[in-house]
Amino acid sequence: MTTDNIKPIPQFSAFIQAKCPRCRRGKMFANSTYSLSGQNMYKSCPHCNLSFEREPGYFYVAMFVSYAMNVAEMVTLAVAIAVLTGSDNPWVYVSVLLGSILVLSPFNFRYSRVMLLYWLTPGLHYHPEMSGDMPHKH
């Protein structure tokens, strides 16, 4: 297969499916977002062999991304609660916000790492030529 025949994989769909940012074919995670066996991230892309942890401690930055996501979600929910219910009861806010933090934690964990690799890592770009079938290693 030549590189001329390779159809580029759209970034948005690869991002949503948590695919490798370099080839957009290999999965970043071994299981689904809400899997009972936890969030297991591959060490490297099963398709192009890109190492996901770019350097030791690389994913500590994902904690800050996750924090920013949590803040945005909480502010949005607090405003939505105020507009939709008009309630002054703090327990309405506390219960909805704490519940949403628990429900969204697996999502935030996964997509903070995906965002970090896709948009916040300098020098890591999509290589369409790696989207094709890779030769098998013997």
C-alpha positions in Angstrom: 0.0 0.0 0.0 1.4 3.4 -1.0 1.0 6.5 1.1 -1.1 8.0 -1.8 -3.9 5.5 -1.2 -4.2 6.2 2.6 -7.3 8.1 3.5 -6.6 10.6 6.4 -8.4 9.7 9.6 -10.2 12.8 11.0 -8.8 14.2 14.2 -12.1 14.6 16.0 -13.3 11.0 15.5 -9.8 9.7 16.5 -9.9 11.9 19.6 -13.3 10.8 20.7 -12.4 7.1 20.3 -9.1 7.7 22.2 -6.9 6.6 19.3 -3.2 7.1 19.1 -2.4 10.8 18.1 0.3 9.7 15.7 -1.4 7.0 13.6 -5.0 7.5 14.7 -5.5 3.7 14.5 -4.2 2.1 17.6 -6.2 2.3 20.9 -4.7 4.2 23.8 -6.8 2.3 26.4 -7.3 -1.4 26.8 -10.9 -1.1 27.9 -13.9 1.2 27.9 -14.3 4.4 29.9 -16.6 2.9 32.5 -15.2 -0.6 32.6 -15.4 -2.3 36.0 -11.8 -3.5 35.6 -10.5 0.1 35.7 -8.7 2.4 33.2 -5.8 0.5 31.7 -3.7 2.5 29.3 -1.3 0.8 26.9 2.3 1.7 27.3 2.7 2.2 23.6 0.4 2.2 20.5 -0.5 -1.3 19.3 -0.4 -0.1 15.7 2.6 2.3 15.4 4.5 1.6 18.7 4.4 5.2 19.8 5.3 5.4 23.5 2.4 7.2 25.2 4.4 8.3 28.3 6.7 10.7 26.6 9.0 11.0 29.6 9.0 9.9 33.2 6.1 11.6 35.1 4.6 12.8 31.8 1.0 12.2 32.9 1.3 14.3 36.0 0.4 17.2 33.7 -2.9 15.3 32.9 -3.9 16.0 36.5 -3.9 19.7 35.8 -5.9 19.1 32.6 -8.4 17.0 34.6 -8.6 19.7 37.2 -9.5 22.3 34.6 -12.1 20.0 33.1 -13.6 19.5 36.6 -13.8 23.2 37.2 -15.4 23.9 33.8 -18.0 21.1 34.5 -18.8 22.3 38.0 -19.2 25.9 36.9 -21.4 24.8 34.0 -23.5 22.6 36.3 -23.8 25.2 39.0 -25.1 27.8 36.5 -27.5 25.2 35.0 -28.9 24.3 38.4 -29.4 28.0 39.3 -31.1 28.7 36.0 -33.2 25.6 35.8 -34.3 25.3 39.5 -33.7 28.7 41.0 -33.0 26.9 44.2 -31.2 28.6 47.1 -30.7 25.3 49.0 -27.0 24.6 49.1 -27.6 20.8 49.4 -29.1 20.8 45.9 -25.8 22.1 44.6 -23.6 20.0 46.8 -25.4 16.7 45.9 -25.6 17.4 42.2 -22.0 18.6 42.0 -20.5 15.8 44.1 -22.6 13.2 42.2 -21.4 14.6 38.8 -17.7 14.6 40.0 -18.0 10.9 40.8 -19.8 10.0 37.5 -17.4 12.1 35.4 -14.2 11.0 37.0 -13.4 8.1 34.6 -14.3 10.3 31.7 -12.0 13.1 32.9 -9.2 10.7 33.7 -9.3 9.3 30.1 -9.8 12.5 28.2 -7.3 14.6 30.2 -4.6 12.1 28.9 -6.0 12.2 25.4 -6.1 16.0 25.4 -2.5 16.1 26.7 -1.3 13.9 23.9 -3.4 15.4 21.1 -3.1 19.1 21.8 -0.6 19.9 24.6 2.4 17.9 23.5 4.8 19.8 21.3 6.3 17.8 18.4 3.6 15.0 18.5 1.7 15.2 15.2 -0.4 13.0 13.0 1.5 11.0 10.4 -1.0 9.8 7.8 1.5 7.4 6.3 1.4 5.5 9.6 -2.4 5.0 9.3 -2.1 2.3 6.8 -1.4 -1.4 7.6 2.0 -1.7 9.2 4.4 -4.5 8.3 4.3 -7.2 10.8 7.4 -7.8 12.9 8.7 -11.4 12.9 
